Amino acid sequence: MDEIRLVPAFLAVLRRDLSLALRAPGELANPVIFFVMIASLFPLAVSAASETLRQISPGVIWVAALLASLISMEQLFRGDFEDGTLEQFALAPQPLAVLVLAKLCAHWLITGLPLVIVSPLLALFMHYPWQALPQLMAGLALGTPVLGALGAVGLSLTVGVRRGGLLLALLVLPLYVPVLIFGAGSADAAASGLGVTGQLELLGAMAALALTLAPLAAAAGLRISLD
Amino acid sequence: MWTWFHRLGSPPYFYEWAGRWAPRIGVLAALLFAWGLYDGLVLAPTDYKQGESYRIIFIHVPAAWMSMMVYVTMAVSAAIGLIWRMKVAEVMARAAAPLGAWFTVLALVTGSLWGKPMWGTWWVWDARLTSELLLLFLYLGYIALNAAIEEPRQAARASAVLAVVGVVNIPIIHFSVEWWNTLHQGPTVTRLDAPAINIAMFLPLITMALAFMAYFAAVWLMRARGELLERERRSRWVQRVVAEESG
């Protein structure tokens, strides 16, 4: 092992995770279906009046996105933890954090991006104003990677625990709050025709911070869980 | 200085040292509580706007300070345990968590009791209340993770990572909640210029804060001793301690 090449390793992990996911296309749709279902519960529970729905729509869409990304978190590490792939990753000469980042990118493409793509459907259901749609989608596109990165840290610590799903939610939901505040805040401001640059910039800053630091923390967490 | 620190890293030495100091600090805490409560509840003047009910700040504000300080203390101990694999530091972090969680509950409950006469409601989604509630959730997550992993060293290391991640996140959570909504009065003591509080109210407040700190230190050391005995129950020094205690 005379040279440690990061980029090929990163791309190999990315390609592996993507092709694994594409071989089970049925599972790909599950987080999206969950996302749409949660949002469709609100008109039934609260009210079908379009004015009420429009008022709560930014929050509902964001909470639904947050829960959908939380519930799809498990598949990031669970399978690879159980079949020993993660142990091989930990033994690889490349830093584990880089491989975790590759897995995170693949995970976002599989679970985060579809949420962004179907969000117009939710906007339609919730009577969210059409002209604010680009801002809503931009916010989701910046916010969902943060949710994934924070979730990866929580998951890395709980992946060894039996029935760790609920525990994962307890650990990461408080950490999700800033994303929710600025995400829903930007969607709300956009719906009332206000500028959202500030909120989107903050979401972007959080994404940059989370994607640089969370893989390190998740790698440390995985090493502890693999012990 | 460093030899002293290194010696504290040895469980039997720490156990004995904490056993000597915990009661002394406990007495100090009792004295400070007695003086602080008398000064705050009897001697301090009545507030011209809030009347007598402002006196709850002598419990509420120190509890809120402690809730944050204990989290940082816990995260620092956890990080020391994680980096240098110091068993005593791991035990200290674990012992601090329930105390911090209770300080947070105390701050929330007293704040709510104060909010009823002042704001006319038990609970508002105000920035500081919300971040205090989220802090409680962080504590509960830490405790839950610690309890979920059976192997004590692995539990300590995993929850240490969580505590450190939490410390990085606390300022982000705090400021995002701050910008989101605010009704709570701004900080009156921790300002860079002179405190915006009457000196006759400030002194009991500081006394109470010191009392809370001493109480925390005493109970923390005692809890750490208990944790240590349980974790090291198979080692020879614990068996010797047990033999001595039971005569």
Chai-1 contact restraints between the chains, C-beta under 6 A:
chainA,res_idxA,chainB,res_idxB,connection_type,confidence,min_distance_angstrom,max_distance_angstrom,comment,restraint_id
A,V153,B,V165,contact,1.0,0.0,6.0,A-B,restraint_1
A,L157,B,A158,contact,1.0,0.0,6.0,A-B,restraint_2
A,L157,B,L162,contact,1.0,0.0,6.0,A-B,restraint_3
A,V161,B,A148,contact,1.0,0.0,6.0,A-B,restraint_4
A,L167,B,A144,contact,1.0,0.0,6.0,A-B,restraint_5
A,L167,B,A148,contact,1.0,0.0,6.0,A-B,restraint_6
A,L170,B,G141,contact,1.0,0.0,6.0,A-B,restraint_7
A,L170,B,A144,contact,1.0,0.0,6.0,A-B,restraint_8
A,L171,B,G141,contact,1.0,0.0,6.0,A-B,restraint_9
A,P174,B,L134,contact,1.0,0.0,6.0,A-B,restraint_10
A,P174,B,F137,contact,1.0,0.0,6.0,A-B,restraint_11
A,P174,B,L138,contact,1.0,0.0,6.0,A-B,restraint_12
A,L175,B,N169,contact,1.0,0.0,6.0,A-B,restraint_13
A,V177,B,L134,contact,1.0,0.0,6.0,A-B,restraint_14
A,V177,B,I173,contact,1.0,0.0,6.0,A-B,restraint_15
A,P178,B,I172,contact,1.0,0.0,6.0,A-B,restraint_16
A,P178,B,I173,contact,1.0,0.0,6.0,A-B,restraint_17
A,P178,B,S176,contact,1.0,0.0,6.0,A-B,restraint_18
A,I181,B,S176,contact,1.0,0.0,6.0,A-B,restraint_19
A,I181,B,W180,contact,1.0,0.0,6.0,A-B,restraint_20
A,A217,B,V165,contact,1.0,0.0,6.0,A-B,restraint_21
A,A220,B,V161,contact,1.0,0.0,6.0,A-B,restraint_22
A,G221,B,V161,contact,1.0,0.0,6.0,A-B,restraint_23
A,I224,B,R157,contact,1.0,0.0,6.0,A-B,restraint_24
A,I224,B,A158,contact,1.0,0.0,6.0,A-B,restraint_25
A,D227,B,Q154,contact,1.0,0.0,6.0,A-B,restraint_26
